[in-house]
Amino acid sequence: MVLTEERYGAAPVLGAATLQDFRNSLHGQLVLPQDAEYDEVRKVFNAMIDRRPALIVQCIDTHDVVQSVQFARSHNLPVAMRGGGHSVAGHSMIEGGLLIDLSLMKNVEVDPVKRIAKAQPGLRLGEYIAETEKWGLVTPTGTASDTGLAGLALGGGYGWLSGKYGMTVDNILGFEVVTADGQVLHASETENADLFWALRGGSGNFGVVTSFELKLYMVTEVFGGMLLYPFAMAREVLRFYREVASTAPDELTTYAALLTAPDGQKMVAILACYTGSMKEGERVLAPIREFGPPVVDLMRPMRYSEVNTLIDEANPQGMQNYWKWNGLKDLPDEAIDAIVDAYARVPSPRSAILIDQLHGAASRVSPTATAFAHRDAPHGLVIISLWDDPSEAEVNIAWTKELAAATEEYSTGGIYVNAEFGDKAHAAFGVNYERLSQIKAKYDPTNFFRHNQNIKPTVNAG
Ligand SMILES: Cc1cc2nc3c(=O)[nH]c(=O)nc-3n(C[C@H](O)[C@H](O)[C@H](O)COP(=O)(O)OP(=O)(O)OC[C@H]3O[C@@H](n4cnc5c(N)ncnc54)[C@H](O)[C@@H]3O)c2cc1C
């Protein structure tokens, strides 16, 4: 049975005195539509998401989050939470409700002896890595430095170190979380273990996370970078990439990409990161660098923070974005042909197709060990449509959907909660949906947190 969520309807009109009392109760700022900074504060990564919350609370501590949850509940306001604001689908921005903005909460505490970091939810990956790297320590996260830690970590989090050390969700030791009733809970293996399981992949469905406790690993340097080839070699390069990826040791994570260079030429790229000794990295990467040969070879030893900026320039803030992520069972020639044919007619030169990799430590974790279910997809096909002019939405979205449909037969049916539009919670949470929905019923029975790939709370009959 699904519990009703009718209670959270349209926002009521709030009186000046009510708003003033709320403002007085906060340590951070309350930003309203009439405030000068409102338009700047409501901006998110994807310019297509142009929404106007009734209230924005710029939280600076857990107290502000509790106040926001209680205020929203008592005034029947729908809520959204924003960490780094990179949800391409717009799950971190709401029309007419209350935005719990965590982006100012950026504290990091590193315990170099225990190799644990405590991190707040407003951090971007680059900011988090800059702090931990001071100690020669890093957590496996994503591949772009501007992405928010919170949304990435709550949805799964895969990147350059996942083959060696697993996904971000595999490296979370605990959370501080404000639940739908305004309680501050700790969740770990020993405290609220069901919530701990659900938060590791369940995205924003279970509460507002105010602190993450994350494992750290000693990684000072990696061997990484990018190889670029002419688009005419795309099929050959992607077939070669398939062999490279399927035989890669845990230390080596590789992606392939179809992209357009700034001079307008379409290219195909292999991106790689080797975590281990630089000598061994050079040896493992040598046959890959010899293939082709590439027209540009940007592989070299670099800091982890640097490999984490490889795709930054291609994904600036403020563009129109429409993405799709399909887990792939494998990468047969037919799928490669569909991908290359689609990129040959891509409507926007800013768009790219990324074939990412989930292997090694990340793939050895059971799909039910955390709420992130998609351990069976060796690759994700990420169709990244990016364009400037809002009037070109239709053609770009159609192109994205066409390629997703053309490759559907090779897909596992799973999608990444952090990359998809639409109501697709069953595909996003897969085998874990039922258990998540039971846990949702315990911690959020009225579905207060529902502006997301929504897990509906269920109760057992009888
Ligand atoms: C350029 C780019 C590169 C990317 N690369 C990768 C990658 O390499 N690997 C990868 O795994 N993903 C990647 N992603 C996807 C990324 O994981 C998501 O965009 C994610 O949403 C980013 O986190 P955020 O904090 O910026 O998100 P937000 O937009 O702030 O939030 C995303 C979701 O999480 C919820 N949320 C945010 N903060 C909290 C909180 N404190 N408590 C509870 N819920 C919260 C929001 O309500 C929303 O539902 C990439 C995305 C982009 C745009």
Ligand as a Chemical Component Dictionary entry (heavy atoms), coordinates in Angstrom:
data_LIG
# 
_chem_comp.id                   LIG 
_chem_comp.type                 NON-POLYMER 
_chem_comp.pdbx_formal_charge   0 
_chem_comp.three_letter_code    LIG 
# 
loop_
_chem_comp_atom.comp_id 
_chem_comp_atom.atom_id 
_chem_comp_atom.alt_atom_id 
_chem_comp_atom.type_symbol 
_chem_comp_atom.charge 
_chem_comp_atom.model_Cartn_x 
_chem_comp_atom.model_Cartn_y 
_chem_comp_atom.model_Cartn_z 
_chem_comp_atom.pdbx_ordinal 
LIG C1  C1  C 0 29.894 17.465 -15.418 1  
LIG C2  C2  C 0 29.413 16.286 -14.623 2  
LIG C3  C3  C 0 30.255 15.218 -14.402 3  
LIG C4  C4  C 0 29.822 14.122 -13.648 4  
LIG N1  N1  N 0 30.687 13.082 -13.427 5  
LIG C5  C5  C 0 30.297 12.069 -12.618 6  
LIG C6  C6  C 0 31.214 11.023 -12.287 7  
LIG O1  O1  O 0 32.343 10.979 -12.738 8  
LIG N2  N2  N 0 30.788 10.043 -11.463 9  
LIG C7  C7  C 0 29.533 10.042 -10.922 10 
LIG O2  O2  O 0 29.224 9.129  -10.146 11 
LIG N3  N3  N 0 28.656 11.006 -11.231 12 
LIG C8  C8  C 0 29.008 12.012 -12.064 13 
LIG N4  N4  N 0 28.120 13.000 -12.368 14 
LIG C9  C9  C 0 26.751 12.912 -11.839 15 
LIG C10 C10 C 0 26.746 13.468 -10.425 16 
LIG O3  O3  O 0 26.938 12.409 -9.518  17 
LIG C11 C11 C 0 25.410 14.139 -10.148 18 
LIG O4  O4  O 0 25.271 15.244 -11.003 19 
LIG C12 C12 C 0 25.241 14.579 -8.701  20 
LIG O5  O5  O 0 23.923 14.998 -8.573  21 
LIG C13 C13 C 0 26.174 15.676 -8.294  22 
LIG O6  O6  O 0 26.029 16.002 -6.954  23 
LIG P1  P1  P 0 25.567 17.481 -6.488  24 
LIG O7  O7  O 0 25.771 17.580 -5.036  25 
LIG O8  O8  O 0 26.208 18.481 -7.374  26 
LIG O9  O9  O 0 24.045 17.326 -6.839  27 
LIG P2  P2  P 0 22.753 18.160 -6.444  28 
LIG O10 O10 O 0 22.167 18.606 -7.735  29 
LIG O11 O11 O 0 23.000 19.193 -5.444  30 
LIG O12 O12 O 0 21.866 17.003 -5.823  31 
LIG C14 C14 C 0 21.599 15.787 -6.495  32 
LIG C15 C15 C 0 20.561 14.986 -5.710  33 
LIG O13 O13 O 0 21.058 14.700 -4.424  34 
LIG C16 C16 C 0 20.217 15.299 -3.441  35 
LIG N5  N5  N 0 21.059 15.900 -2.414  36 
LIG C17 C17 C 0 22.033 16.811 -2.584  37 
LIG N6  N6  N 0 22.598 17.098 -1.397  38 
LIG C18 C18 C 0 21.960 16.354 -0.476  39 
LIG C19 C19 C 0 22.092 16.186 0.919   40 
LIG N7  N7  N 0 23.010 16.846 1.605   41 
LIG N8  N8  N 0 21.273 15.331 1.553   42 
LIG C20 C20 C 0 20.348 14.634 0.866   43 
LIG N9  N9  N 0 20.180 14.742 -0.463  44 
LIG C21 C21 C 0 20.977 15.590 -1.117  45 
LIG C22 C22 C 0 19.422 16.355 -4.158  46 
LIG O14 O14 O 0 18.220 16.634 -3.535  47 
LIG C23 C23 C 0 19.256 15.721 -5.522  48 
LIG O15 O15 O 0 18.198 14.793 -5.506  49 
LIG C24 C24 C 0 28.519 14.100 -13.126 50 
LIG C25 C25 C 0 27.668 15.172 -13.370 51 
LIG C26 C26 C 0 28.100 16.261 -14.106 52 
LIG C27 C27 C 0 27.146 17.387 -14.353 53 
# 
loop_
_chem_comp_bond.comp_id 
_chem_comp_bond.atom_id_1 
_chem_comp_bond.atom_id_2 
_chem_comp_bond.value_order 
_chem_comp_bond.pdbx_ordinal 
LIG C1  C2  SING 1  
LIG C2  C3  SING 2  
LIG C2  C26 DOUB 3  
LIG C3  C4  DOUB 4  
LIG C4  N1  SING 5  
LIG C4  C24 SING 6  
LIG N1  C5  DOUB 7  
LIG C5  C6  SING 8  
LIG C5  C8  SING 9  
LIG C6  O1  DOUB 10 
LIG C6  N2  SING 11 
LIG N2  C7  SING 12 
LIG C7  O2  DOUB 13 
LIG C7  N3  SING 14 
LIG N3  C8  DOUB 15 
LIG C8  N4  SING 16 
LIG N4  C9  SING 17 
LIG N4  C24 SING 18 
LIG C9  C10 SING 19 
LIG C10 O3  SING 20 
LIG C10 C11 SING 21 
LIG C11 O4  SING 22 
LIG C11 C12 SING 23 
LIG C12 O5  SING 24 
LIG C12 C13 SING 25 
LIG C13 O6  SING 26 
LIG O6  P1  SING 27 
LIG P1  O7  DOUB 28 
LIG P1  O8  SING 29 
LIG P1  O9  SING 30 
LIG O9  P2  SING 31 
LIG P2  O10 DOUB 32 
LIG P2  O11 SING 33 
LIG P2  O12 SING 34 
LIG O12 C14 SING 35 
LIG C14 C15 SING 36 
LIG C15 O13 SING 37 
LIG C15 C23 SING 38 
LIG O13 C16 SING 39 
LIG C16 N5  SING 40 
LIG C16 C22 SING 41 
LIG N5  C17 SING 42 
LIG N5  C21 SING 43 
LIG C17 N6  DOUB 44 
LIG N6  C18 SING 45 
LIG C18 C19 SING 46 
LIG C18 C21 DOUB 47 
LIG C19 N7  SING 48 
LIG C19 N8  DOUB 49 
LIG N8  C20 SING 50 
LIG C20 N9  DOUB 51 
LIG N9  C21 SING 52 
LIG C22 O14 SING 53 
LIG C22 C23 SING 54 
LIG C23 O15 SING 55 
LIG C24 C25 DOUB 56 
LIG C25 C26 SING 57 
LIG C26 C27 SING 58 
# 
